[in-house]
Amino acid sequence: MKKYIFLLALLFTGVLTGYSRQSAYLFVYFTGNRMSEEAIRMAVSPDGYNYYALNRNQPVIDSREISSTGGVRDPHILRCEDGKTFYMVGTDMVSANGWSSNRAMILLKSKDLINWTSNVVNIQKKYPDQEDLKRVWAPQTVYDREAKKYMVYWSMQHGNGPDIIYYAYANKDFTDIEGEPKPLFIPENKKSCIDGDIIYKDGLYHLFYKTEGHGNGIKKATTASLTSGQWKESEDYKQQTKEAVEGSGIFPLIGTDKYILMYDVYMKGKYQFTESTDLDHFKVIDHAISMDFHPRHGTVMPITDKELKRLFKAYGKPDKM
């Protein structure tokens, strides 16, 4: 009997570690402001430093099939707590229509990273008193450990007011958001902020965001409780360049205590990668980075070898891997 229990324990442990044995990285991104470029693309990396486009850098999902505008920007991907479900969100927008033209976001769900179901959430149509809503930008998701729910957060601007990062919880099926959107973070100076990106580390949620229309770049705020309204703001900017930046993305390096903060140096048509162990002090590692594509605002997520092979089967293995 003891031997039988031991074998069962080994089997169960193997099932659990199968999801956590991450060995590569998935990068989701878009590539530019032309309508053909406003679509979700994917790349993979064996080490977090060298990236190779999948599907020959062509979209993996047709924006016309999942959006109301025909364009998708700023994709963000999250592995759910069960280890095998994936949520992806994006801005429903065609930039040629203007930077204050969009009112919606897209929610996507997958079990295999290949086949996705999707739903459009139009904030202006869904909620009353949104007549002066100008834009809905860069949604992302994070698991709220207190609420035990998945939070969707994004920036919105109403009228001539500042861009504010709002949140709402996703429903169980990840097909819609529930309740009225509420402010998630308003900086002490009450100025605009966009492109929020949250990572959980050592009991704190670390929010990286872009100061919009003032200052110069990416700042950070932390909290122990996402909806408490109690944020501690860092005074310094986290980007390591004097160029204009946006769309920060932070992710852990597998098997290390290091994190990579990357961001879109959008006026120069390039990305910058930086590295940190404490999420406060970052050093440039561009010399160690290679990409065979030119991404715009996107995110990176660790994946397993099984998931990597599944992506190769669907989109082909990049020639250089």
C-alpha positions in Angstrom: 0.0 0.0 0.0 2.8 2.4 0.9 4.5 1.7 -2.4 1.3 2.4 -4.3 0.8 5.7 -2.4 4.5 6.6 -3.2 4.0 6.0 -6.9 0.8 8.0 -6.9 2.7 10.9 -5.2 5.4 10.7 -7.8 2.8 10.8 -10.6 1.0 13.7 -9.1 4.2 15.6 -8.6 5.1 15.0 -12.2 1.8 16.4 -13.4 2.2 19.6 -11.3 5.8 20.2 -12.3 4.9 19.6 -15.9 3.3 23.0 -16.0 5.9 24.8 -13.9 9.0 23.4 -15.8 9.4 26.5 -17.9 12.3 26.6 -20.3 11.6 29.3 -23.0 9.8 32.5 -23.5 6.9 33.8 -25.7 6.8 37.4 -26.9 3.5 38.8 -28.1 3.6 42.1 -29.9 2.4 44.3 -32.8 4.7 46.0 -35.3 3.6 49.5 -36.3 0.9 52.0 -37.1 -0.1 50.7 -40.5 -3.4 48.7 -40.4 -1.5 45.6 -41.6 0.9 46.0 -38.6 -1.8 46.4 -36.0 -2.2 42.7 -35.4 -1.0 40.1 -32.8 2.3 38.5 -33.7 4.4 36.0 -31.7 8.1 35.3 -31.2 9.9 32.8 -29.0 13.2 32.8 -27.1 15.2 29.9 -25.7 16.9 32.2 -23.1 15.1 35.5 -22.7 17.7 37.3 -24.6 17.5 36.1 -28.2 14.1 36.2 -29.9 12.9 34.7 -33.2 9.6 35.5 -34.9 7.0 32.8 -35.4 4.9 32.5 -38.5 7.6 34.5 -40.4 6.5 37.6 -38.4 3.0 37.5 -39.8 -0.1 37.8 -37.6 -1.2 34.7 -35.8 -4.7 36.1 -35.4 -6.6 38.1 -38.0 -7.5 41.4 -36.3 -10.6 41.8 -38.5 -12.0 38.6 -36.9 -11.6 39.7 -33.2 -11.8 43.5 -33.2 -14.5 46.1 -33.9 -12.1 48.5 -35.6 -10.0 46.0 -37.6 -6.9 46.7 -35.6 -5.3 45.3 -32.4 -2.4 46.9 -30.5 -0.6 46.4 -27.2 -1.2 42.7 -26.7 -0.6 41.4 -23.2 -0.6 37.7 -22.2 -0.9 36.0 -18.8 -0.7 32.4 -17.7 -3.6 31.7 -15.3 -3.2 30.2 -11.8 -4.1 26.8 -13.1 -1.0 26.8 -15.2 -2.7 25.7 -18.4 -5.1 28.5 -19.3 -4.0 31.7 -21.0 -5.6 35.2 -21.1 -4.6 37.7 -23.7 -5.9 41.3 -24.0 -5.4 44.1 -26.5 -6.4 47.6 -27.6 -9.2 47.5 -30.2 -7.8 50.4 -32.3 -6.7 51.5 -35.8 -4.3 54.4 -35.2 -5.1 55.9 -38.6 -8.5 56.8 -37.2 -6.8 59.0 -34.6 -5.3 58.6 -31.1 -8.6 59.4 -29.4 -10.7 57.2 -31.7 -11.1 53.9 -29.8 -13.6 52.9 -27.1 -13.0 49.2 -26.7 -10.6 46.4 -25.7 -10.4 42.7 -26.7 -10.4 39.7 -24.3 -9.0 36.4 -25.6 -8.7 33.0 -23.9 -6.9 29.8 -24.9 -5.9 26.4 -23.6 -3.1 25.8 -26.0 -1.7 29.2 -27.2 -2.9 28.4 -30.7 -6.7 28.5 -30.7 -8.3 31.6 -29.1 -11.8 32.6 -28.3 -12.4 36.4 -28.2 -14.8 39.1 -27.1 -14.9 42.8 -27.6 -15.7 45.0 -24.5 -16.8 48.5 -25.7 -16.7 50.7 -22.6 -18.8 53.4 -24.1 -21.6 51.1 -25.1 -21.5 48.9 -21.9 -21.6 51.7 -19.3 -23.8 54.9 -19.0 -22.4 58.4 -18.7 -19.4 57.6 -21.0 -20.3 60.2 -23.7 -17.0 62.1 -23.3 -14.8 59.0 -23.3 -12.0 59.6 -25.7 -9.8 56.5 -25.6 -9.3 53.0 -24.0 -5.7 52.0 -24.1 -3.3 49.1 -23.4 -5.4 46.7 -21.2 -3.6 44.1 -19.1 -4.5 41.4 -16.6 -3.2 40.4 -13.2 -4.4 37.9 -10.6 -5.7 39.6 -7.5 -4.7 37.3 -4.6 -7.1 39.0 -2.2 -10.1 38.9 -4.4 -9.1 35.6 -6.0 -10.2 37.1 -9.3 -8.5 38.2 -12.5 -8.3 42.0 -12.8 -8.3 43.8 -16.1 -6.7 47.2 -16.0 -6.3 49.9 -18.6 -6.0 53.6 -19.1 -8.9 55.9 -20.2 -9.3 59.6 -20.9 -12.5 61.5 -20.6 -12.9 64.9 -22.2 -9.9 67.1 -21.4 -9.1 65.2 -18.2 -5.9 63.2 -17.5 -5.5 59.6 -18.6 -6.2 57.4 -15.6 -5.6 53.7 -15.1 -8.9 52.0 -14.3 -9.7 48.4 -13.4 -12.6 45.9 -13.3 -12.7 42.2 -12.6 -13.2 39.7 -15.4 -16.1 37.3 -15.3 -15.4 33.6 -14.8 -15.4 32.8 -18.5 -13.1 35.8 -19.3 -15.7 37.0 -21.8 -16.5 40.3 -20.2 -15.8 42.6 -17.2 -18.0 42.9 -14.2 -19.1 46.0 -12.3 -18.3 49.6 -13.0 -14.7 50.5 -13.9 -12.9 52.2 -10.9 -9.6 54.1 -10.7 -6.8 51.7 -9.9 -4.0 54.2 -9.7 -3.8 58.0 -9.7 -0.4 59.5 -9.1 0.0 62.1 -6.4 0.5 64.9 -9.0 -2.8 63.9 -10.6 -1.2 63.9 -14.0 -1.8 61.5 -16.9 -0.4 57.9 -16.8 -0.8 55.1 -19.3 0.6 51.7 -20.2 0.4 50.1 -16.7 2.2 46.8 -16.2 2.0 44.9 -12.9 4.2 42.1 -11.5 3.9 40.5 -8.1 7.1 40.0 -6.1 7.8 39.6 -2.4 4.3 40.4 -1.2 4.0 43.6 -3.3 2.4 44.5 -6.6 4.8 46.5 -8.6 3.1 48.8 -11.2 5.3 50.2 -14.0 3.6 53.0 -15.9 4.3 55.8 -18.4 3.9 59.4 -17.4 1.9 60.8 -20.3 2.2 64.4 -21.5 4.6 65.4 -18.8 8.0 64.2 -17.5 9.9 61.7 -19.4 9.0 58.0 -19.2 8.5 55.1 -17.0 7.9 55.2 -13.2 7.0 52.6 -10.6 4.5 52.4 -7.7 3.9 49.6 -5.3 1.1 48.3 -3.1 0.3 45.3 -0.9 -3.4 45.5 -1.9 -4.4 46.3 -5.5 -7.7 48.0 -4.7 -6.6 49.8 -1.5 -5.7 53.0 -3.2 -2.5 53.0 -1.1 0.4 53.2 -3.5 4.0 54.1 -2.7 5.5 56.0 -5.7 9.1 56.0 -6.7 10.5 59.4 -7.6 13.0 58.2 -10.3 12.4 57.2 -13.8 13.2 53.6 -14.6 14.1 53.7 -18.3 17.8 53.9 -19.1 17.6 56.3 -22.1 16.8 59.9 -22.8 14.7 58.9 -25.8 10.9 58.8 -25.6 9.6 55.5 -24.3 6.3 53.7 -23.7 4.8 50.2 -23.3 7.0 48.7 -20.6 6.9 45.0 -19.9 8.5 43.2 -17.0 9.2 39.4 -16.7 11.3 37.0 -14.7 14.3 35.2 -16.0 13.7 31.5 -15.4 15.9 29.9 -12.7 17.4 33.2 -11.6 16.7 36.1 -9.3 16.8 38.5 -12.3 14.0 40.4 -14.0 14.0 42.0 -17.4 12.2 45.4 -18.0 11.8 46.1 -21.6 10.1 49.1 -23.3 9.3 50.5 -26.7 11.7 53.4 -27.7 9.0 54.3 -30.2 10.4 57.4 -31.8 13.6 55.5 -32.7 11.9 52.3 -33.9 13.6 50.1 -31.4 13.3 48.3 -28.0 15.5 48.6 -25.0 16.1 45.8 -22.5 17.3 46.3 -19.0 17.9 43.9 -16.1 17.4 44.0 -12.3 17.2 41.9 -9.2 15.2 44.3 -7.0 12.9 45.9 -9.6 14.3 49.3 -8.6 17.8 49.5 -10.2 18.1 48.6 -13.8 21.1 48.2 -16.1 21.0 48.2 -19.9 21.6 44.8 -21.5 21.1 45.7 -25.2 24.4 44.2 -26.1 23.0 40.8 -25.1 19.8 41.1 -27.0 18.9 40.0 -30.5 15.6 40.0 -32.4 14.9 39.1 -36.1 11.9 41.4 -36.1 11.0 45.0 -34.9 8.3 44.9 -32.2 6.1 47.6 -30.8 4.4 47.5 -27.3 4.2 43.8 -26.2 4.8 41.4 -23.4 6.9 38.3 -22.6 5.8 35.2 -20.7 7.8 32.1 -19.8 6.6 28.9 -21.4 7.3 25.2 -21.1 9.2 23.0 -23.7 5.9 21.3 -24.5 4.3 24.7 -25.2 7.2 25.7 -27.3 7.0 22.6 -29.5 3.3 23.1 -29.9 4.0 26.7 -31.2 6.6 25.3 -33.6 4.1 22.7 -34.9 1.5 25.4 -35.5 3.7 28.2 -37.0 6.9 26.5 -38.0 10.3 26.5 -36.2 12.3 29.6 -36.9 15.3 28.9 -39.1 17.9 30.1 -36.5 16.6 28.0 -33.6 
